[in-house]
Amino acid sequence: MQKGACRGVSLALSCDLVFLNPFIMERETSWESHSLENIVGGIGGFNSFLELGNERDKGNTKVSVDLILPDDLLELILAYLPIASIFRVGCVCKRWNEIVSSKRFLWNFKHSLPKKPWYFMFTNSDEPTGYAFDPLFRKWYSIELPYIETSNWFIASSCGLVCFMNNDSRSELYVCNPITRYCRRLDELPVLKFSDYSAMAISVEKASRCYNVTVVKSKQVPGNFYQWELSIHIYESETKTWATPLAEVLTGWRGCGDSVICNGVLFFLICSTGGGMPENRHGLVTYNLSGRLSHDPLMRGFVPMPCPLTCARLMNLKEKLVMVGGIGKQDRQGIIKGIGIWLLNGKVWQEISRMPHKYFQGFGEFDDVFASSGTGDLIYIQSYGAPALLVFDFNQKQWKWSQKCPVTKRFPLQLFTGFSFEPRLETEP
């Protein structure tokens, strides 16, 4: 191809693909009608194509993208589009639909520019509806999650997959990709369904795409408030089976409601049942998922909290264990005076940042509970009482508000919560 023709094609492509940018499509905040299932099923006889004009000879020549670009080059170009635009691309024509649905395109998309994690905010406590925030384009999208019934279910995410566990029996589990809406129900836990406290985590192995789901259950020993039975249950997607490699009785401690997997190690919080000083009411213990046959007692790996905390949450930020927690006021029980972020180095917590006062005031007065979630380089924090969302960039150590969520508080007791996840097309449960 001649240099002039190449230059014209390049210019035309850069102009014509502008329509895919979500900034141009401000009014369209939902892609449910553009999902992969709807695109494949509704393609019909729709086979229109874009025509590119030659700037030097507008009256005589019109060049079709389909005639100029081979599939492999078009795949590479489309793979660098924002993920929300991929669904719209599939509606352009039959050829483009086949491209974005192919395994080769998913491989190209996986290795294109890194995507920042999104945050899904529930806007209704009775239905799994809400909006997902894209920090790259600072835009909210309307998304409905499959299978999950209410926002109080246990939720964990890893590498594009999200795991849900119901809050009633705590034995009904689903793993899904919230972008493609592909979902799988896991076999029920082969143990007693009900427990006093539970914590769930998921970890995806990027090379094999296999995943593990862990559930930590804690149940009081009958007639003894200070002793609690703690068990760890692991689901392996490769074998589609559950295993219970650990069951142990803790004295003076019980499991809490939060856990995460980093570098093959399960970290989870425990709470004191015997009183004590505020700094000793919570702690962290670990379990090596690769060394199931032999392990030390859980309390041997005990890590104390850096200070008295409320609503502590554990996060995997690029295989680094990070914790977000509310720092309580000494004179006002149930009210926090700030929010801190810590990184675990060995068995020592290193303080990374504290929420600046101007942002803390922006939430109003916190009670002792708030939502926080993070993955990749970003941590999201929000008050349960308002849809305001604050973002902390772990690499740049910067705080900033998200774009305003397109929902308003309708009644005083309305609660908001959410979770972060990586938007991916290639990951399947």
C-alpha positions in Angstrom: 0.0 0.0 0.0 1.3 3.5 -0.8 2.3 5.9 2.0 -0.4 8.3 1.1 -3.0 5.7 1.3 -1.7 4.4 4.6 -1.8 8.0 6.0 -5.4 8.4 4.7 -6.6 5.2 6.3 -4.9 6.0 9.6 -6.6 9.4 9.7 -9.9 8.1 8.7 -9.7 5.3 11.4 -8.8 7.8 14.1 -11.8 10.0 13.1 -14.3 7.2 12.6 -13.6 5.3 15.8 -14.3 8.4 17.9 -17.9 7.4 18.1 -16.9 4.5 20.3 -15.6 6.7 23.1 -18.1 6.7 26.0 -17.7 10.4 26.5 -19.5 11.0 23.2 -22.4 8.8 24.3 -23.3 10.6 27.5 -27.0 9.6 27.4 -26.4 5.9 27.1 -25.3 4.7 30.6 -26.5 1.1 30.2 -25.1 -1.6 28.0 -27.5 -4.4 29.0 -28.9 -4.3 25.5 -25.4 -4.7 24.1 -24.4 -7.8 26.1 -22.6 -10.6 24.3 -25.7 -12.8 24.4 -27.9 -10.1 22.9 -25.4 -9.3 20.3 -24.9 -12.8 19.1 -28.7 -13.5 19.1 -29.8 -10.3 17.5 -27.3 -9.9 14.6 -29.8 -11.1 11.9 -29.3 -9.4 8.6 -27.6 -6.3 10.1 -24.5 -6.1 8.0 -23.9 -2.4 7.5 -20.3 -1.1 7.5 -18.5 2.2 8.1 -17.3 4.1 5.1 -14.1 6.2 5.3 -13.7 9.2 3.1 -10.4 10.2 1.5 -9.7 13.8 2.6 -7.9 14.6 -0.6 -10.6 13.4 -2.9 -13.9 13.6 -1.1 -16.1 13.5 -4.1 -14.7 10.4 -5.9 -13.5 7.8 -3.3 -15.1 6.0 -0.4 -13.1 3.3 1.3 -14.6 0.5 3.4 -12.8 -0.6 6.6 -13.8 -4.2 5.7 -11.9 -3.9 2.4 -8.8 -2.4 3.8 -8.1 -4.0 7.2 -7.5 -7.7 7.6 -9.1 -9.4 10.6 -5.9 -9.6 12.7 -5.2 -5.8 12.4 -8.8 -4.9 13.1 -8.7 -7.1 16.2 -5.6 -5.3 17.5 -7.3 -1.9 17.0 -10.5 -2.9 18.6 -8.7 -4.5 21.5 -7.5 -1.1 22.7 -11.1 0.3 23.0 -12.7 0.8 26.4 -14.5 -2.3 27.6 -17.9 -0.5 27.5 -17.4 0.2 23.8 -16.7 -3.4 22.9 -20.3 -4.3 23.3 -21.3 -1.5 21.0 -18.7 -2.5 18.4 -20.5 -5.9 18.1 -23.6 -4.1 16.9 -21.8 -2.3 14.0 -21.9 -5.2 11.6 -21.7 -9.0 11.4 -18.0 -9.1 10.8 -17.2 -6.9 13.8 -19.5 -9.0 16.0 -17.7 -12.2 15.0 -14.4 -10.5 15.7 -15.2 -9.3 19.2 -16.7 -12.7 20.0 -13.7 -14.7 18.9 -11.2 -16.3 21.3 -8.3 -14.6 19.5 -9.8 -11.2 20.1 -10.3 -12.0 23.8 -6.6 -12.9 23.9 -5.6 -9.6 22.3 -7.9 -7.7 24.6 -6.3 -9.4 27.6 -2.9 -8.2 26.5 -3.8 -4.7 25.6 -3.6 -1.7 27.8 -4.2 -2.5 31.5 -7.8 -1.7 32.8 -8.4 0.0 36.0 -10.8 -1.7 38.5 -14.4 -0.7 38.6 -16.7 -0.2 41.6 -20.2 -1.5 41.6 -22.6 0.4 44.0 -25.8 -1.2 45.1 -28.6 1.4 45.0 -31.4 -0.8 46.3 -31.1 -3.1 49.4 -33.9 -5.4 48.1 -32.7 -5.9 44.5 -29.3 -6.5 42.9 -29.4 -3.3 40.8 -26.9 -0.5 40.8 -24.2 1.4 38.9 -20.6 0.5 38.1 -18.0 3.3 38.1 -15.3 3.3 35.4 -12.4 5.4 36.8 -10.6 5.6 33.5 -13.4 7.6 31.9 -15.0 8.7 35.2 -18.4 7.4 34.0 -21.2 5.3 35.6 -22.9 2.4 33.9 -26.2 0.7 34.8 -25.6 -3.0 35.5 -27.8 -5.8 36.9 -26.0 -8.6 38.5 -27.1 -12.2 37.7 -28.4 -14.6 40.4 -27.6 -12.5 43.4 -30.8 -11.6 45.2 -29.9 -8.8 47.7 -27.0 -6.6 48.5 -26.3 -8.2 51.9 -24.8 -11.3 50.3 -21.2 -12.1 50.8 -19.1 -10.8 47.8 -15.5 -11.3 46.8 -13.7 -10.7 43.5 -10.5 -11.6 41.7 -9.2 -11.1 38.1 -12.6 -10.4 36.6 -14.6 -13.0 38.5 -17.0 -12.2 41.3 -18.2 -14.8 43.9 -21.6 -14.4 45.7 -22.7 -16.3 48.8 -26.2 -16.0 50.3 -26.5 -14.6 53.8 -29.2 -17.0 55.0 -27.9 -20.6 54.8 -24.4 -19.4 53.6 -24.1 -22.5 51.4 -25.5 -21.1 48.0 -22.5 -19.8 46.0 -22.2 -18.4 42.5 -19.2 -17.3 40.5 -19.8 -14.9 37.6 -18.3 -12.4 35.2 -20.4 -9.2 35.8 -19.4 -7.9 32.4 -20.3 -10.8 30.2 -22.9 -12.1 32.7 -21.6 -15.7 32.4 -22.3 -17.4 35.7 -21.9 -20.8 37.4 -23.5 -22.1 40.5 -21.0 -24.1 42.8 -21.9 -27.3 44.6 -23.1 -26.6 48.1 -20.7 -26.9 51.0 -20.7 -30.4 52.3 -21.0 -29.2 55.9 -23.6 -27.7 58.2 -25.2 -24.9 56.3 -25.6 -22.5 59.2 -22.7 -20.8 61.1 -22.5 -17.8 63.4 -19.9 -16.0 61.4 -18.5 -16.6 57.8 -15.9 -15.0 55.5 -15.4 -15.7 51.8 -12.6 -15.1 49.3 -11.8 -16.0 45.8 -8.4 -16.2 43.9 -8.0 -16.7 40.1 -4.7 -18.2 38.8 -4.1 -16.0 35.7 -2.2 -18.5 33.6 -4.6 -21.4 33.9 -7.7 -19.3 34.7 -8.5 -21.9 37.4 -9.8 -20.4 40.7 -10.2 -21.3 44.4 -13.0 -20.2 46.6 -12.5 -20.2 50.4 -15.1 -20.0 53.1 -14.1 -19.6 56.7 -16.9 -20.6 59.1 -17.0 -19.9 62.8 -19.5 -21.5 65.2 -19.7 -21.3 69.0 -19.0 -24.4 71.0 -22.3 -25.3 72.8 -22.4 -23.9 76.3 -19.0 -22.2 76.0 -18.9 -18.6 74.9 -15.1 -18.4 74.8 -14.5 -21.4 72.6 -15.4 -21.3 68.9 -15.1 -24.0 66.2 -13.3 -22.5 63.2 -13.1 -24.4 59.9 -11.7 -23.6 56.4 -13.4 -24.9 53.3 -11.8 -24.7 49.8 -13.4 -25.1 46.4 -11.2 -25.9 43.4 -12.6 -25.1 40.0 -10.3 -27.6 38.3 -11.7 -30.5 40.2 -15.1 -28.9 41.0 -14.9 -30.3 44.5 -14.9 -28.9 48.1 -12.3 -29.9 50.8 -12.1 -29.1 54.5 -8.4 -29.1 55.3 -8.6 -27.4 58.7 -11.0 -27.5 61.7 -9.7 -26.0 64.9 -11.1 -24.8 68.2 -10.1 -21.3 69.2 -10.2 -20.1 72.8 -11.0 -16.5 73.3 -11.3 -15.7 69.6 -13.8 -16.3 66.8 -13.8 -15.6 63.1 -15.0 -12.3 61.7 -16.6 -11.5 58.3 -13.6 -10.6 56.1 -10.9 -12.5 54.3 -8.7 -12.3 51.2 -6.1 -14.5 49.4 -2.7 -13.1 48.5 0.1 -15.2 46.9 -1.6 -18.4 47.8 -2.1 -17.5 51.5 -5.5 -17.0 53.0 -5.7 -14.0 55.4 -8.7 -13.6 57.7 -9.7 -11.4 60.6 -10.6 -12.8 64.1 -12.3 -11.0 67.0 -11.8 -11.4 70.7 -14.5 -13.0 72.8 -12.9 -12.3 76.1 -12.9 -8.5 76.3 -9.5 -6.9 76.9 -8.0 -3.6 75.7 -9.4 -2.1 72.5 -6.2 -2.7 70.5 -6.5 -6.5 71.3 -10.1 -7.0 70.2 -9.1 -7.8 66.6 -6.3 -9.7 65.0 -5.2 -11.3 61.7 -4.3 -15.0 61.1 -3.1 -16.8 58.0 -3.4 -20.2 56.4 -1.1 -21.4 53.6 -3.4 -22.9 50.9 -0.5 -24.8 49.4 0.5 -26.5 52.6 -2.7 -28.2 53.6 -1.3 -31.5 54.8 0.8 -30.0 57.5 0.2 -26.6 59.3 0.9 -24.9 62.5 -1.9 -23.8 64.9 -3.6 -20.7 63.6 -2.7 -18.5 66.5 1.0 -19.1 66.0 0.8 -16.7 63.0 -1.3 -14.1 64.8 -0.8 -10.5 63.7 -2.2 -7.7 66.0 -3.9 -4.6 64.6 -1.9 -1.4 64.3 -4.4 0.5 66.5 -8.0 0.1 67.7 -10.0 -0.3 64.4 -13.6 -0.6 63.4 -14.9 -2.0 60.1 -11.5 -3.3 59.0 -11.4 -4.7 55.4 -8.6 -6.7 53.8 -7.7 -6.3 50.1 -5.3 -7.8 47.6 -3.6 -5.0 45.7 -1.3 -6.8 43.2 -0.5 -9.6 45.7 0.1 -7.1 48.5 -2.0 -7.4 51.6 -3.6 -4.0 52.4 -6.1 -3.2 55.1 -8.5 -0.2 55.4 -10.0 0.5 58.8 -11.8 3.2 60.8 -9.9 4.8 63.7 -12.3 5.1 66.6 -12.8 8.1 69.0 -11.8 7.3 72.5 -14.6 9.4 74.1 -17.4 8.6 71.6 -18.0 4.9 71.1 -19.3 4.0 67.7 -17.9 7.2 66.0 -14.7 7.2 64.1 -12.3 10.1 63.8 -10.5 9.0 60.6 -9.8 6.2 58.1 -6.4 4.7 57.6 -4.7 2.4 55.1 -2.0 -0.1 56.0 0.3 -2.5 54.2 1.5 -5.7 55.8 5.2 -6.2 55.7 6.0 -9.6 57.3 4.1 -9.3 60.6 4.3 -5.5 60.8 1.7 -3.0 59.6 3.0 0.0 57.7 0.7 3.0 57.5 0.4 4.1 53.9 -2.1 7.0 54.2 -4.9 8.5 56.3 -7.9 10.1 54.7 -7.4 13.9 54.6 -9.8 15.8 56.9 -11.5 17.6 54.0 -12.5 14.3 52.4 -13.6 12.9 55.7 -15.8 15.9 56.3 -17.3 15.4 52.9 -19.0 12.2 54.0 -20.7 13.9 57.0 -20.3 12.1 60.4 -19.4 8.4 60.0 -20.8 5.8 62.3 -18.6 2.8 63.0 -19.5 1.0 59.7 -18.6 2.0 56.1 -17.9 0.2 52.9 -14.4 -0.2 51.4 -13.0 -2.4 48.6 -10.0 -2.5 46.4 -8.0 -4.3 43.8 -5.2 -3.4 41.4 -4.0 0.1 42.3 -7.3 1.6 43.6 -9.2 1.6 46.9 -12.8 2.7 47.0 -14.4 4.0 50.2 -18.0 5.0 50.8 -20.4 5.7 53.7 -23.3 3.3 54.0 -25.5 6.4 54.4 -24.7 8.2 51.1 -23.8 7.4 47.5 -20.6 9.5 47.6 -17.6 7.5 46.6 -13.9 8.3 47.4 -11.0 6.8 45.4 -7.5 6.3 46.7 -4.7 5.6 44.2 -2.3 3.3 46.0 0.6 4.0 43.6 0.3 7.8 43.5 -0.9 8.1 47.1 -3.7 10.4 45.9 -7.3 10.9 47.1 -10.1 12.1 44.9 -13.9 11.9 44.6 -15.5 9.9 41.9 -17.9 11.3 39.4 -21.2 11.8 41.1 -23.3 8.6 41.1 -26.6 9.0 39.2 -28.7 8.1 42.2 -30.1 10.1 45.1 -31.0 9.1 48.6 -34.8 8.7 48.7 -35.4 8.0 52.4 -33.4 8.4 55.6 -32.6 4.8 56.2 -31.6 4.0 52.7 -28.2 2.2 52.7 -25.5 2.0 50.0 -22.7 -0.5 49.7 -20.6 -2.0 46.9 -17.5 -3.9 45.8 -14.6 -3.5 43.4 -13.8 -5.8 40.5 -11.6 -5.9 37.4 -13.6 -5.5 34.1 -12.5 -8.5 31.9 -14.0 -10.2 28.9 -11.8 -13.3 28.7 -12.3 -14.7 32.2 -15.1 -17.3 32.6 -16.3 -19.1 35.7 
